[in-house]
Structure formats: structure tokens, C-alpha cells
Amino acid sequence: MNVDKNDLQTRLKLIRKGFREIGLIDGWMVYEPGPKDELVSKFPVEVATRIDGLKLRQYRLGDAAELTAMSERNAEFWGSGFQTQDMVERIKRAIISSAKNERADYAVEFEGVIVGAIGINFIHDYTKSASVGYSMDKAYTGRGFMSAALLAFDTVCFDAFGLHKINIETATDNEPSIAMLENCGYKYKGIDREMFYYDDKWNDYIEFTKINKNWKEEK
Ligand SMILES: CC(C)(COP(=O)(O)OP(=O)(O)OC[C@H]1O[C@@H](n2cnc3c(N)ncnc32)[C@H](O)[C@@H]1OP(=O)(O)O)[C@@H](O)C(=O)NCCC(=O)NCCS
């Protein structure tokens, strides 16, 4: 978990909870749990979906070549959606972050083949909300796969991880993504004006949100 070094309130809160500050990176303080903490990952290794043969599973180091190939053949389709460089490093970070309950990255696997990816881009610990992103291999789109993956992932975020809210931002012209979010029960939240810079301009994004109505405070 990284916190703005100037956000003293949050830093104090984390320190009181037993988190250790292990260093500064680009103005962000990096934390790890103190040695007395028993830290159990809340993220399951595998998650079934409503579609036979389709599941989410956490990344393994051996996935690097398959993930790289998938991101390279989808480079145009995904735009800036998925980084191709340093896949091994990316997977290592994902495994460590998930163990520390800092974020979660899952491969979407259909009959043993990785066909997409879904994960938490960042968790806002203070508000119990997260920003989620996803990408599907073009060859497997239009089969309801990402809808099934997202619904399963919502359950992980809400029931296993205890989030109160999921936020997803999508380009205003991304019709499949918008249709999918509406089908999956996400509500229109608003337009984030000039959110991402690409194609030589700042682009508006639509924000969608889903609230966990069964959220209960952990005592
Ligand atoms: C968005 C994306 C993840 C959807 O994956 P998918 O597995 O095809 O999604 P699903 O099949 O579950 O659902 C897609 C929905 O969009 C609809 N759809 C597909 N093309 C569409 C279009 N051109 N216009 C409107 N709706 C469209 C489908 O009919 C389906 O809705 P339905 O279930 O009511 O039929 C996939 O297209 C993708 O990876 N796109 C590129 C990367 C991306 O945009 N990531 C999201 C960034 S926020």
C-alpha cells in the first residue's frame, strides 16, 4: 500500500494499525505489515464463474510468455489497456501485492487458455473502494466471458475483500464495455472530463459504480 507522504493522517492511521513504513518511492510512502501481524490474503487463488470452463485465477510466474503474447496480439484492440513490457516483474508485483492484500490481478482462463485479464488498479483503503480494469482477448469477445468474469470478481471484491464500492471508468465510445457494465448492474456515475491523454488529445471517460449493499463493518 502506498500513501502520499504528505497525507499524515492516513500515515498515522496505518502506523497505529501496525503497518511499517519501508521507504519512499516518488513521493509515496511504501508500507508493509509489522512482524506481529498475521497476514492472510483475502483474495482466493481461483474463482469459478457462471460459465463452464471459465474461471479467474491469480497469476503465476509461468504465465509471462502467454500474457505477453496475448497483450502483443491485442495491442491495437486494447490501446493503452495493458502494458507489454516487464511481464515477469508485473506478475511478481501482482503476486506480492495480492499476498499483502494490496490489490489483486487475475487471469481469465477458459479451458486452460488465458483469454483475458481482470484486476484492481488501485484500492482506496480509506473509503473501501477500488478501481477495476479488464481486457479480453479479441478472439474471445462477444461470448459473455468478461460479463461472467466481472460478476465473479465483484463477489471477490465485496464478499472476500470487504469493499464497499467498485468504480470502473471506460471511454465514452467503448460500446461493448458500457453495455457490459450496464448488464452487470453498474450504475452511471458521471463523466470524468479529459481523463486520459492519448491520440494527441485529452479524452473524456464515463465513470460507472457498483455499491455493496450488504457491506458490514469489520469489528
Ligand atoms: C470490453 C470487453 C472487455 C468486453 O468483453 P466481452 O467478453 O466481449 O464482453 P461480453 O461478451 O461479456 O459483453 C459485451 C457486451 O457488449 C455488447 N456489444 C459488443 N459489441 C458492441 C457494440 N459494438 N455496441 C454495443 N454493444 C456491443 C455485447 O452484445 C455484450 O452485451 P450483451 O451481453 O447484452 O449481448 C472487450 O471488448 C475488450 O477487452 N475490449 C478492449 C479492452 C477494453 O475496452 N477494456 C475495458 C477498458 S475500461
PDBQT file of the ligand as one rigid body, heavy atoms in Angstrom, charges set to zero:
ROOT
HETATM    1  C1  LIG A 301     -14.953  -4.589 -23.151  1.00  0.00    +0.000 C 
HETATM    2  C2  LIG A 301     -14.581  -6.079 -23.254  1.00  0.00    +0.000 C 
HETATM    3  C3  LIG A 301     -13.782  -6.463 -22.033  1.00  0.00    +0.000 C 
HETATM    4  C4  LIG A 301     -15.867  -6.902 -23.305  1.00  0.00    +0.000 C 
HETATM    5  O1  LIG A 301     -15.508  -8.290 -23.271  1.00  0.00    +0.000 OA
HETATM    6  P1  LIG A 301     -16.541  -9.418 -23.783  1.00  0.00    +0.000 P 
HETATM    7  O2  LIG A 301     -16.088 -10.718 -23.235  1.00  0.00    +0.000 OA
HETATM    8  O3  LIG A 301     -16.723  -9.305 -25.226  1.00  0.00    +0.000 OA
HETATM    9  O4  LIG A 301     -17.855  -8.933 -23.031  1.00  0.00    +0.000 OA
HETATM   10  P2  LIG A 301     -19.266  -9.670 -23.002  1.00  0.00    +0.000 P 
HETATM   11  O5  LIG A 301     -19.375 -10.595 -24.162  1.00  0.00    +0.000 OA
HETATM   12  O6  LIG A 301     -19.434 -10.245 -21.642  1.00  0.00    +0.000 OA
HETATM   13  O7  LIG A 301     -20.276  -8.446 -23.108  1.00  0.00    +0.000 OA
HETATM   14  C5  LIG A 301     -20.125  -7.464 -24.120  1.00  0.00    +0.000 C 
HETATM   15  C6  LIG A 301     -21.455  -6.798 -24.373  1.00  0.00    +0.000 C 
HETATM   16  O8  LIG A 301     -21.257  -5.751 -25.302  1.00  0.00    +0.000 OA
HETATM   17  C7  LIG A 301     -22.158  -5.925 -26.389  1.00  0.00    +0.000 C 
HETATM   18  N1  LIG A 301     -21.502  -5.380 -27.558  1.00  0.00    +0.000 N 
HETATM   19  C8  LIG A 301     -20.499  -5.904 -28.280  1.00  0.00    +0.000 A 
HETATM   20  N2  LIG A 301     -20.153  -5.072 -29.266  1.00  0.00    +0.000 NA
HETATM   21  C9  LIG A 301     -20.957  -3.994 -29.146  1.00  0.00    +0.000 A 
HETATM   22  C10 LIG A 301     -21.098  -2.792 -29.885  1.00  0.00    +0.000 A 
HETATM   23  N3  LIG A 301     -20.315  -2.508 -30.906  1.00  0.00    +0.000 N 
HETATM   24  N4  LIG A 301     -22.042  -1.904 -29.479  1.00  0.00    +0.000 NA
HETATM   25  C11 LIG A 301     -22.837  -2.143 -28.415  1.00  0.00    +0.000 A 
HETATM   26  N5  LIG A 301     -22.757  -3.282 -27.678  1.00  0.00    +0.000 NA
HETATM   27  C12 LIG A 301     -21.817  -4.192 -28.065  1.00  0.00    +0.000 A 
HETATM   28  C13 LIG A 301     -22.375  -7.393 -26.466  1.00  0.00    +0.000 C 
HETATM   29  O9  LIG A 301     -23.540  -7.682 -27.184  1.00  0.00    +0.000 OA
HETATM   30  C14 LIG A 301     -22.480  -7.725 -24.976  1.00  0.00    +0.000 C 
HETATM   31  O10 LIG A 301     -23.748  -7.369 -24.461  1.00  0.00    +0.000 OA
HETATM   32  P3  LIG A 301     -24.938  -8.487 -24.321  1.00  0.00    +0.000 P 
HETATM   33  O11 LIG A 301     -24.433  -9.455 -23.273  1.00  0.00    +0.000 OA
HETATM   34  O12 LIG A 301     -26.087  -7.692 -23.885  1.00  0.00    +0.000 OA
HETATM   35  O13 LIG A 301     -25.040  -9.117 -25.654  1.00  0.00    +0.000 OA
HETATM   36  C15 LIG A 301     -13.746  -6.368 -24.531  1.00  0.00    +0.000 C 
HETATM   37  O14 LIG A 301     -14.446  -5.883 -25.651  1.00  0.00    +0.000 OA
HETATM   38  C16 LIG A 301     -12.357  -5.743 -24.508  1.00  0.00    +0.000 C 
HETATM   39  O15 LIG A 301     -11.433  -6.291 -23.930  1.00  0.00    +0.000 OA
HETATM   40  N6  LIG A 301     -12.211  -4.582 -25.152  1.00  0.00    +0.000 N 
HETATM   41  C17 LIG A 301     -10.908  -3.951 -25.297  1.00  0.00    +0.000 C 
HETATM   42  C18 LIG A 301     -10.298  -3.516 -23.986  1.00  0.00    +0.000 C 
HETATM   43  C19 LIG A 301     -11.255  -2.686 -23.199  1.00  0.00    +0.000 C 
HETATM   44  O16 LIG A 301     -12.037  -1.922 -23.734  1.00  0.00    +0.000 OA
HETATM   45  N7  LIG A 301     -11.177  -2.789 -21.871  1.00  0.00    +0.000 N 
HETATM   46  C20 LIG A 301     -12.031  -2.050 -20.990  1.00  0.00    +0.000 C 
HETATM   47  C21 LIG A 301     -11.420  -0.773 -20.628  1.00  0.00    +0.000 C 
HETATM   48  S1  LIG A 301     -12.476   0.081 -19.491  1.00  0.00    +0.000 SA
ENDROOT
TORSDOF 0
